[in-house]
């Protein structure tokens, strides 16, 4: 029985994780559920999954949840950063699902890494912001990192075991690998005339053609910043050189990513677009368990198509790739600026194409510095957010 802490339990990844646990109740237990402030959703999850602990980041939400829970359930409600860090590093915890969206997930995820936990990594910002520090911490503690993002999980499944067991420090060339091919659907605006993109609304941006996701990730998918962040994440997970990583537009989201080998072989992982598949793979690796996902029906798939990304349509993707090659400071700044820009867009404060403008401004204002600690990263993150807010005020 694996005791699991789920960071981001009320989000889409959290729901999918709990779905897989429900499919395999004799092997996995929702030991602790963590969320920000959604009391109603968390209350429902408590009755359904009966965790031992629940942590709410928002103090008022924690109080409201504690008052709403029946004492007979025996669930302890906590709040505050220290309580969260104690929870993810507790001796009873085997596995941490890191699914808090954005920079907020970095500190608890890194704490779990340093404690040597098995990390199911769905919080891509952890690597975007602190790639080398994160992978070094995992190596030092012996923590096992398993990538949950459908693309990274697909790549992981297509790689030899020698690389799977040495993430962050592997040598792709030594194992005969030429390229990692990172696929992306192109989002809801793949065929929208470029001149109309500035008119797109948050509701339109959040209407992904294949995946059901939260608003922030949905907007990132529409701009393909999500793919840019995944590009950066892949660079750290698989220790790629600049020429070893490519992005391929694949609108059907059936092939989740591919690995091209020196002998001409290309290995691809396919499946229905349902996050329970990569989650189940990570939970049970190296075994396989039931995920609750219907297998792919090739007679219903139809055609599979591919094209190169157009950076005029997806400037955020180009910015992310450039930042990846610049280094850790650039990716930290880009992530911070993007979070502020997306929040402003969702609130109706800026247009869709202004997101790229905010991100580009953040990178242009970047001053070279060396990040040697998590404190350095968080300080730069705070500074970049402030500059992004100021630029947005100028835009509006």
N, C-alpha and C positions, 0 to 999 in steps of 0.2 A: 504494500500500500504506500503510494507516494503522497506525501503531504504537499499541497501546492498553495502558494500565495499568488493571487491574481491581481496585478497592478493594472487598474483600468477595468474593473469588473463590470461596470455598467455600460461600457462601450461595445462596439460591434465585435472586436476581437475577444473581449471578455465573455460575451454571450456565446460565441462559437466555442471557446474553451470549455465553458460550463456544459455546452451541448455534448462535447466529446467525453467529458467526465461522466455525464449521465449515461452515455453508451457503455461505459466501462467502470461501473461503481465499485467493483471488487478490487480494482487496481489503483484508483486515484481518488483523492479526497480534496475538496475545496476547504483547506485548512483556514485560510484567511482571504477575505475579499477587501479590496481597496478601491475607493472612488473619491471623486472630488466633493460633490454636493447633491447628487441626485438621490434624495431620501426615499421617494416613492419606489423607484426602481430597486434600490438596495434593500428596502423592506421586503419586497417581493422575492428577491434572491435569497434573503435570509430564511424565509419560510420554506423555500423550495430546496435549498442546498445545505442549510443548517451548518454554517461554518463555525469554528471555535472563536474566531476573531473577525471583527469588521473595523476597518479604519477609514474615517472620513477626513479628508484634508481640510475641509471647511469646518471650523469649530462649531458654528451654529447648526450645521447639518448633523454633526456628530451628536449634539445634545438632543436635537429633534428625533433622530433615529433611536437613540437610547430610550427616550420616553415612549416611543411607539412600539418598541420590541417587548414582547411578553417575557417576563423573567424566567418562565418555564423553559424557554429555548436555551438558556445558559450561554448566550453569546455576549462576549465582552467587546464593547465599543471603545475605540481609542481615537485620539487626534493628536496633532503636533508632529513635527519632523522627527524628533528623537524617538517617539513611539513607533513611527513608521520604520525607521532604521533598525530598531530592535526587532521588529516583526520580521523583516526580510532576512535578518541574519540569525534568527532563532535556531537553536539546535534541532528542534522538531521539524524544521522546514527542509524538504528535499529539493524542490523545484520552484522557481519563480518565473511566472509569465509576465514579461515586461511589456505591457501594452498601454501605458500612459502615453498619450499623444503629446509630442513637443518636448521642449527642453525640461519641463517639469519632471519627466521620467528619468533624467540623467542621474541625479544623486542617489535615489533608492536603488536603481539598477546597478550602479557602480558599487554601492555598499554590498549588495548581494554577490557581485562578482568577487570582491575582496574577501568575502566570507566563504568562497569556494563552492557556491551553490551551482546547481544545474540551471542555466539561464535559457529560457525560450525567448529569443530576442525579437520582439515586434516593434519596439521603440527605436526606429532608425536614427533618431536624433542623438542617441547615446554615442553612436560611432561617428556621426557627422560632426559632433562637437568635440569629441575627445578620443578619436580613433586610436592613436598610438598608445595613449595612457590607458585606455580601456583594454586593448589587447594585451598590453604588458601586464596589467593587473590580473587578467585571466590566467596568463601563463604563470605568474608568480604564485597564485593561490590554487591553481589546478581546477578552476571553475570550467565547466563545459559549456561552451556557447553553441547554441543550435538556432539557426536562422528561421524565423517564422514567416517573414514576408514571402508571398507565393513565389516571387522571382528568385530570391536568394535560396529558398528551400529547394526550388527546382534545380538550381545550379549545384547545390550541395549534393542532391541525389544523383547528379550526373558525373560527379567527381569520384576518383578512386579513394579508397579508405585511407590511404597514406596522407591525402590532403584533408579529408574530413576530420582526421585526428590531429591535425596541425594547423588549424585555422589561424590566419594572421601571420604565419611564419612559413607557409608552404612555398614551393617553387613550382609554378605551373609548367614552365618549360621543361624542367627535369622529368615531369610526368607526361611529357608528350602533348601538352595542351597549347594550342595556338591562340584561341580567342575564347572569351566568355561573351555570349550574346544575350544581352539583357532585353527582354521583350516588354512592350507596353502597348496598351490598346489605342492610345491616342486620345482617349477621353471623349466627352460629349461634343467637342468642337473640332473633331478631326476633319470634317467636311464643310465647316462653316466658313464662308468667305472671310478672308483675313481682315478686310476693312470693316466687317461687322462685329469683330470680337470686342471692340470697346463698348458695344451696346449690351453685351451679355449680362444677365442678372445672376445673383447668387442662386436662385432657384434653378436656373438653367445649368449653371456650373456644377451644381450638386446632383444633377440627374445623370449619373454614370450609366453607360449602356450595358455594362456587364456585372459590376460589383455593387454590393450594398455596403456603404461605408459612412463614417461620420462626416460632418460638414467640412472640417479642416482638410482631411485627407482627400475628400471629393474635389475640393477646389484645387488642391495641389495636383490632382490627376488631370483636371481640366487644363491647367497651365503646363503640365508635365514637369513641374517642380518635384513632384513625388518621384518621378523617374530619375531626376537629377540627384535627389537625396539618396535614392537606391544605388545610383552610380557610385556615389561617394562611399556608401556603406559597403558595396561590393569590393571597392578598392582595398578597404581595410580587412574585410573578412577573408578575401582570397589572395591578398598580397599581390595585386595585379600591377603590372607596369602600364604606362600610358597607352601603349599600342595594343594591349591585350584585352581591352574592354570596349565593347560596342553596344549601341542601342538600336533595336529593331522595332519598328511599329508593326504590331500584329493585332488588328482590330477585334478578332474573335475571342481573344483571351483563352484559347484552348491550350496552346503551347506556352508554358509559364516562364521558360527560359531554356537556353541551350548551351552546350559546351562543344567547341570544335577542336578536334585533335589533329596532330601533325600528319597522320596517315590519311586524312580526308574524311574521317568519320565525324558525324555530328550527333551527339546524344541530346535528346530532348525529353523533358518531363511534361506530360499532358494530363489534363483532368478538367472536370467541370469547374467553373469559377466559384469555388466555395472554400472559405478559409479553414473550414474544419479539416480539410485534407492535409495541408502543411502543418497545422497544429497537432493533429493526431500523429503525424510522422515524427515531429520533434518530441512529443510526449513519450513515445514508445521506442525511439531510436536506440539500438539498431533493429528492434523488432517492428512488427506491424500490428495495428489494432483496428477495430471498427471505428469509423469516423461519423457514420450516419449519412455520408454523401453517396448519391447514386453514381455508379460507374459511368464513364464516358461511353455514349452510344455513337459509334462511328458512322452509322447509317443516318443519323440525324445531324451530324456536325456540319455537313455541307463543305463548302470550299474554305480553305485556309489561305489568307493573303498576307503579304509583307511589303513594307516600303521603308525608305529612309526617313528619319525625322526632318521636318522643315523648320529650321531655326527662326524663320520669319514668323511662323505660327507659334512656335514654342521657344521664345527667347529665354524663359526661365531655365529650360533644360540646358541651353548653351552656357548660361551664366554658372550653373552648377558644375558643369564639366570643367569650365575654366577655373573655378574656385578649387575644384579637386586637385588640379595640377599645380595651383598656387601653394596650397598647403593648409594646415590646420587652422590658422588664423582666419583665412578667407572663408572656409566652410562654416566656421563658428559664426562669423558675421553674417554670412548669407542666410543661415538658418534663422538667426534672430530677426533679421530684417523681414524675412518671408513670413514668419509667424505674426508679426505686427501688421504687415500688409494684408494678409489673408483675413485677419480679424477685422481690419478696417473695411475690407470689401464685403465681408458677410454682414457687417453693420450698416452697409449702404453709404459709407463715407468716401470711398474711392471707386473708380471703375475697374473692370477686370484687367484691362491692359496696364493700368497703373501699378499693378502688383510687380510687374517686371521693372518698371521705372524705380520703384522703391528699392528693389533688390540690387539693381545696377548702381544706384546711388550709394548704397551701403558698401559695396565692393570698391567703388571709386574713392571713398573716403577712408579706406583701410590704411592704417599705418603699420608698418612691419614691426612685429614684436614676437617674442618667443614665449610659448605657453608651456610651462613646466609643471603645472599643478592644476587640480580641479578648481582651486580658488582663482587662478589666472583666467581659466576658461569662463567661469561664471561672471567675473568682473568684465571681461570683454563682451560677453553676452548682454549684460546690463547696459553697457555703453552703446552697443550697436542698436539695441531696442530704443534707447532714448533718441539717437540720431534718426532712426526710421520714423519715429513719431513726429519729430520736428520737420522732416521732409514732407510727411503727409499733410501737416498743417500748411506748409507752403503750397502744396498741390491744390488744396481746397480753399 
